[in-house]
């Protein structure tokens, strides 16, 4: 009974939201404001899912074509790139400060992970996740880097300042020790990272945050102020 009521309320809520969006579009057309033609306006980048609410800090950039849904926390100066998906449906996803989720990357959670109480996905501070990477119910500690197209499966761990090479696959329950580079499928030890490489990884996170701020300025969130500016 409770489930049926929740679904009914959800349907009513969607109908009201769609009616409001239609009225808003009509009003902008009447006022001859071009904002109703915005191609990104119909996609909700950040959305609730069955009572699971994302928590996104004010200076976080979520690209217009990205999707952040469910129990997701995005901390200050973090960013989610174009076409990326961050799904907190099965369990919590936490992305720390000044961390970047690259274009088309997918962060998701499994229903359960053997040997773990919670199948959560945790990304620390100053982490860069490359384009097209896939992370599921794993842990990536501060200062680590995940290469483009790399995969970290459930229960895996990339320790502080560890790096997973582009295209590498870190299988379930495996670990990349701190300050090491691992690559291949399955991922194996490649070498120790130099001090310059470790410093460069943190610099890359800062650069990603600065670049995200520029993109955020180009795609401000819809607000009364934005409409007033369009009318001016």
C-alpha positions in Angstrom: 0.0 0.0 0.0 2.8 2.4 0.9 4.6 1.6 -2.3 1.5 2.3 -4.4 0.9 5.6 -2.6 4.5 6.6 -3.2 4.2 5.7 -6.9 1.0 7.7 -7.2 2.5 10.7 -5.6 5.5 10.4 -7.9 3.2 10.4 -10.9 1.4 13.5 -9.7 4.7 15.2 -9.0 5.9 14.5 -12.5 2.7 15.8 -14.0 2.9 19.0 -12.1 6.6 19.4 -13.0 5.9 18.9 -16.7 3.0 21.3 -16.6 5.2 23.9 -14.9 8.0 23.4 -17.5 5.4 23.8 -20.3 4.1 27.0 -18.8 7.6 28.3 -18.3 8.5 27.6 -22.0 5.3 29.3 -23.2 6.0 32.4 -21.1 9.5 32.7 -22.5 8.1 32.3 -26.0 5.5 35.1 -25.4 8.3 37.3 -24.0 10.5 36.5 -27.1 13.3 35.1 -24.8 15.4 32.5 -26.6 16.1 30.6 -23.4 13.3 28.1 -24.3 15.5 26.9 -27.2 18.3 25.9 -24.8 19.1 22.3 -26.0 20.2 21.1 -22.5 17.1 22.3 -20.7 15.1 19.1 -20.8 17.8 16.9 -19.2 18.0 16.9 -15.4 21.6 16.6 -14.5 20.9 16.1 -10.8 17.9 14.1 -9.8 16.4 12.3 -6.9 15.6 8.6 -7.1 12.8 7.1 -4.9 13.6 9.3 -2.0 17.4 9.1 -2.4 18.7 12.7 -2.8 22.0 13.9 -4.2 24.0 16.4 -2.0 25.9 18.7 -4.3 27.8 21.7 -2.9 27.4 25.1 -4.5 30.7 25.3 -6.3 30.5 21.8 -7.9 30.1 21.6 -11.7 27.9 18.9 -13.2 27.9 19.1 -17.0 24.5 19.6 -18.6 24.7 16.2 -20.3 25.9 14.4 -17.2 23.6 12.4 -14.8 23.9 12.4 -11.0 21.1 10.4 -9.4 20.3 9.0 -6.0 22.5 8.9 -2.9 25.4 10.8 -4.2 27.6 13.4 -2.4 29.8 15.8 -4.4 32.0 17.9 -2.3 33.5 21.4 -2.9 35.2 22.1 -6.3 34.5 18.6 -7.6 33.2 18.1 -11.1 31.3 15.6 -13.3 32.1 15.8 -17.0 30.0 15.6 -20.1 28.1 12.4 -20.6 29.3 11.0 -17.3 27.0 9.1 -15.0 27.2 8.9 -11.2 24.5 6.5 -9.8 23.8 6.2 -6.1 20.9 3.8 -6.5 22.1 0.6 -4.8 24.4 2.3 -2.2 26.1 5.6 -1.5 28.6 7.3 -3.8 30.9 9.9 -2.3 33.2 12.1 -4.3 35.6 14.3 -2.3 36.9 17.8 -2.7 38.6 18.9 -5.9 38.0 15.6 -7.6 37.1 15.2 -11.3 34.9 12.6 -13.0 35.9 12.6 -16.6 33.6 12.7 -19.7 31.6 9.5 -20.2 32.9 7.9 -17.0 30.5 5.8 -15.0 30.4 5.5 -11.2 27.9 3.0 -9.9 27.3 0.6 -7.0 26.5 -3.1 -6.8 23.7 -4.5 -4.7 26.3 -6.2 -2.5 30.1 -6.8 -2.3 31.5 -9.9 -0.7 33.4 -9.1 2.5 32.0 -5.6 2.8 29.2 -4.4 5.0 28.2 -1.7 2.5 28.7 -1.7 -1.3 29.4 2.0 -1.3 31.8 3.8 -3.8 34.2 6.3 -2.3 36.4 8.7 -4.2 38.8 10.8 -2.0 40.1 14.3 -2.5 42.2 15.5 -5.5 41.4 12.4 -7.5 41.2 12.5 -11.3 39.1 9.9 -13.0 39.8 9.7 -16.8 37.3 9.8 -19.6 35.3 6.6 -20.1 36.5 5.0 -16.9 34.2 2.6 -15.0 34.2 2.4 -11.2 31.8 0.1 -9.2 31.6 -0.1 -5.4 35.3 0.5 -5.0 37.5 2.9 -3.0 39.9 5.4 -4.5 41.9 7.3 -1.9 43.2 10.9 -1.9 45.5 12.0 -4.7 45.0 8.8 -6.8 44.4 8.8 -10.5 42.3 6.5 -12.7 43.3 6.5 -16.4 41.0 6.9 -19.3 39.0 3.7 -20.0 40.3 2.0 -16.9 38.0 -0.2 -14.8 38.0 -0.7 -11.0 35.5 -3.4 -10.0 33.7 -4.0 -6.7 35.7 -4.3 -3.6 38.9 -3.0 -5.2 41.1 -0.3 -3.7 43.4 2.3 -5.1 45.4 3.6 -2.2 46.6 7.2 -1.6 48.4 8.6 -4.7 48.2 5.2 -6.5 47.5 5.2 -10.2 45.6 2.9 -12.5 46.9 3.1 -16.1 44.6 3.9 -19.0 42.6 0.8 -20.1 43.7 -1.2 -17.0 41.3 -3.5 -15.2 41.5 -3.8 -11.4 39.6 -6.9 -10.6 37.3 -7.4 -7.6 39.1 -7.3 -4.2 42.5 -6.3 -5.7 44.6 -3.4 -4.4 46.9 -0.7 -5.9 49.4 0.2 -3.1 50.1 3.9 -2.4 52.4 5.6 -4.8 52.5 2.8 -7.4 51.4 2.5 -11.0 49.4 -0.6 -12.1 48.4 -1.5 -15.6 47.1 -4.3 -17.8 44.2 -6.7 -17.6 44.3 -8.0 -14.9 46.1 -5.0 -13.5 49.6 -5.7 -12.1 52.4 -3.7 -10.7 54.3 -1.6 -13.3 56.6 0.6 -11.2 56.9 3.1 -8.3 55.8 6.6 -9.2 58.4 9.4 -9.0 58.0 12.5 -6.8 57.4 14.6 -10.0 54.6 12.2 -11.1 53.0 12.4 -7.7 53.1 16.2 -7.7 51.8 16.2 -11.2 48.8 14.2 -10.2 47.7 16.8 -7.6 48.3 19.6 -10.1 46.1 17.8 -12.6 43.3 17.8 -10.0 43.7 21.5 -9.4 43.7 22.2 -13.2 40.6 20.1 -13.6 38.8 22.1 -10.9 39.8 25.4 -12.5 38.6 24.3 -15.9 35.4 23.1 -14.4 34.8 26.5 -12.9 35.1 28.0 -16.4 32.5 25.6 -17.7 30.2 26.3 -14.8 30.3 30.0 -15.7 29.1 29.1 -19.2 26.2 27.0 -17.9 24.7 28.8 -14.9 21.8 27.0 -13.1 18.3 28.2 -14.1 17.1 30.9 -11.8 15.0 34.1 -11.7 18.3 36.1 -12.1 19.1 34.2 -15.3 15.7 35.0 -16.7 16.0 38.7 -15.7 19.4 38.8 -17.5 17.9 37.3 -20.6 15.1 39.9 -20.6 17.6 42.8 -20.2 
